[in-house]
């Protein structure tokens, strides 16, 4: 199998990164070589919700992963409530941004 570079960033660096249940380092992670194919990527950080996603990586990829704190401030809760009332939020896990180059 061929190897491809993957860059992983979060909106709350540094955070721990696991690829296929193996701890591989912390964000920001620049151009880590992985085998092309299907991988499960999990991001964890104390005080934030764990996020994980199955990702098909076939060429150089940059992932930007949003993180949600476990406890939100009153202002953040008000903003979320406003967005919910306007039907702007469908789920509480925002989309990852995936760029393949």
C-alpha positions as CSV (number, residue, x, y, z in Angstrom):
1,X,0.0,0.0,0.0
2,X,1.1,3.5,-0.6
3,X,1.7,6.0,2.1
4,X,0.2,9.5,2.1
5,X,0.7,12.6,4.3
6,X,-2.0,13.7,6.7
7,X,-2.1,17.0,8.6
8,X,-4.5,17.3,11.5
9,X,-5.4,20.5,13.3
10,X,-8.0,21.3,15.9
11,X,-9.6,24.5,17.0
12,X,-8.3,23.7,20.4
13,X,-4.6,22.7,19.9
14,X,-2.9,20.8,21.5
15,X,-5.1,17.7,21.6
16,X,-4.3,14.0,21.5
17,X,-4.7,12.1,18.2
18,X,-5.4,8.4,17.8
19,X,-5.4,6.8,14.4
20,X,-7.0,3.3,14.3
21,X,-6.8,3.1,18.2
22,X,-3.1,3.9,18.3
23,X,-2.0,7.2,20.0
24,X,0.2,8.9,17.4
25,X,0.8,12.3,18.9
26,X,-0.8,15.7,19.4
27,X,-2.1,18.5,17.3
28,X,-1.1,20.4,15.3
29,X,0.3,17.3,13.5
30,X,2.0,18.1,10.2
31,X,2.3,15.6,7.3
32,X,2.2,12.4,9.2
33,X,2.6,9.4,6.9
34,X,-0.3,6.9,6.9
35,X,-1.2,4.1,4.6
36,X,-3.8,5.1,2.0
37,X,-7.2,3.8,2.9
38,X,-9.9,3.8,5.6
39,X,-8.9,5.1,9.1
40,X,-10.7,5.9,12.3
41,X,-9.3,9.2,13.7
42,X,-10.1,10.2,17.3
43,X,-9.2,13.5,18.9
44,X,-9.3,14.0,22.7
45,X,-8.5,16.8,25.1
46,X,-9.4,17.2,28.8
47,X,-12.4,19.5,29.1
48,X,-13.6,18.8,25.6
49,X,-15.9,16.2,24.0
50,X,-14.1,13.3,22.3
51,X,-14.6,13.3,18.6
52,X,-13.9,10.5,16.2
53,X,-14.7,9.8,12.5
54,X,-14.0,7.2,9.9
55,X,-12.1,8.9,7.1
56,X,-11.0,7.6,3.7
57,X,-7.6,9.0,2.9
58,X,-6.3,8.5,-0.6
59,X,-4.0,11.4,-1.1
60,X,-2.4,14.2,0.9
61,X,-5.1,15.4,3.3
62,X,-5.5,18.3,5.8
63,X,-8.2,17.8,8.5
64,X,-9.4,20.7,10.6
65,X,-11.4,19.3,13.6
66,X,-13.8,21.5,15.6
67,X,-13.8,20.8,19.4
68,X,-16.7,21.4,21.8
69,X,-16.0,22.1,25.5
70,X,-17.8,20.0,28.0
71,X,-19.0,23.0,29.9
72,X,-20.0,26.1,28.0
73,X,-20.3,29.7,29.3
74,X,-23.7,31.4,29.6
75,X,-22.9,33.5,26.5
76,X,-22.0,30.3,24.5
77,X,-25.2,28.6,25.6
78,X,-27.3,31.6,24.6
79,X,-25.7,31.6,21.2
80,X,-26.4,27.9,20.7
81,X,-30.0,28.4,21.9
82,X,-30.4,31.2,19.3
83,X,-29.0,29.1,16.5
84,X,-31.3,26.2,17.5
85,X,-34.3,28.5,17.4
86,X,-33.3,29.5,13.9
87,X,-32.7,25.9,12.9
88,X,-29.0,26.5,12.1
89,X,-27.7,23.7,14.2
90,X,-28.7,20.1,13.2
91,X,-26.4,18.2,15.4
92,X,-24.0,19.0,18.3
93,X,-20.9,17.7,16.5
94,X,-19.8,20.2,13.9
95,X,-18.5,19.0,10.6
96,X,-14.8,18.3,10.1
97,X,-13.1,20.3,7.3
98,X,-11.3,17.9,5.0
99,X,-9.1,19.1,2.2
100,X,-7.5,16.6,-0.2
101,X,-4.6,18.0,-2.3
